[in-house]
Amino acid sequence: MDDVAQFFLLFEEWEVADDAAARAECCLGRTLDAYCEGTGRAPSPGEIDQVRQLRLLAADRLRAIRALAERTRRNARVL
C-alpha cells in the first residue's frame, strides 16, 4: 500500500476511534456529574476502563499517522 492510501486509511481509523472515545467520555462525564449531584450512580471501574481503552486506541491511531508522516518526510526526495 502506498503512503497516501495508508494515510487515508489510518486517518479514517483515527476519526472513528476518536469519535467513539469522545462519545464515551461525554457519557462518562454525564454519569459522573449525576453522581456528584446525588442524582445517579457512580461510574463503575469497568466503565472507566472502557473509556480509557477507547481513548488509548484513538491515541494509537494518531501515533501511527505521525509515524507515517515522519517516515514519508525522511524518505522524501530533495531536489
N, C-alpha and C positions, 0 to 999 in steps of 0.2 A: 504494500500500500504506500502510495507517495505521501509526502509530508502534508500537502494541502488536504487530501482526503482524510488523513489521520487527524489533522487539526479539527476538521469539522465534526468528525465522529466523537473525538474527545470533548469538544465544546458542547455538543448535544447531550452527551452523557453527564457533563458537569451541570448543565442547565436543569436537567431532570432531577439530579441528585440535590442540587441547591434548592430547587422549588420544594421538593419533598422535605428537606431539612427545615426550611423556613416555615412551612405549614405546621410541621410537628412542633417546632419551637414556639410558634404562636399558640397552639393548642395547650402546650405545657404551661406557657405563661398565663393563659386564662385559668387553667386549673389551679396554679399556684396563687393567683390573685384571689380566686374564690376561697381557697383555704385560708389565706391571710385575712380575708374579710369575715371569716367564720361562716361562710355560706356553702362550703364544699369540702371535699376530702383532700387530703394531701396527695400529691403525685407519688406513685409507687416507685421504688428503686428501678424496677423493670421499665417503667415508662421513661424515666430519666435516662436510663442506659440506652433505650431505643433511640431517643432523640440524639444522644451523644454519638451513637453509631452512624446515624444518618448524616450528621454534620461532618464526621470523620471521612465518610465516603465522598462527600462533596469536596472536602479539602484534598483528598487523594486525587480526585479527577483534576482539580485545579493545579496541583503539583505536576501531574502528568502533562498538562498543557504547557506549563512553564518549562519543563524539561525538554519538551519537543521544540519549543521556541528557541531555547538555548542551543540545542543541537543543530537546529537549522541555521541559526546565526553563525555558529562556529564553522559550519560547513559551507557557508555562502562564499561564492567566488568573488574575489575583489578584482575590479578592473585595473 
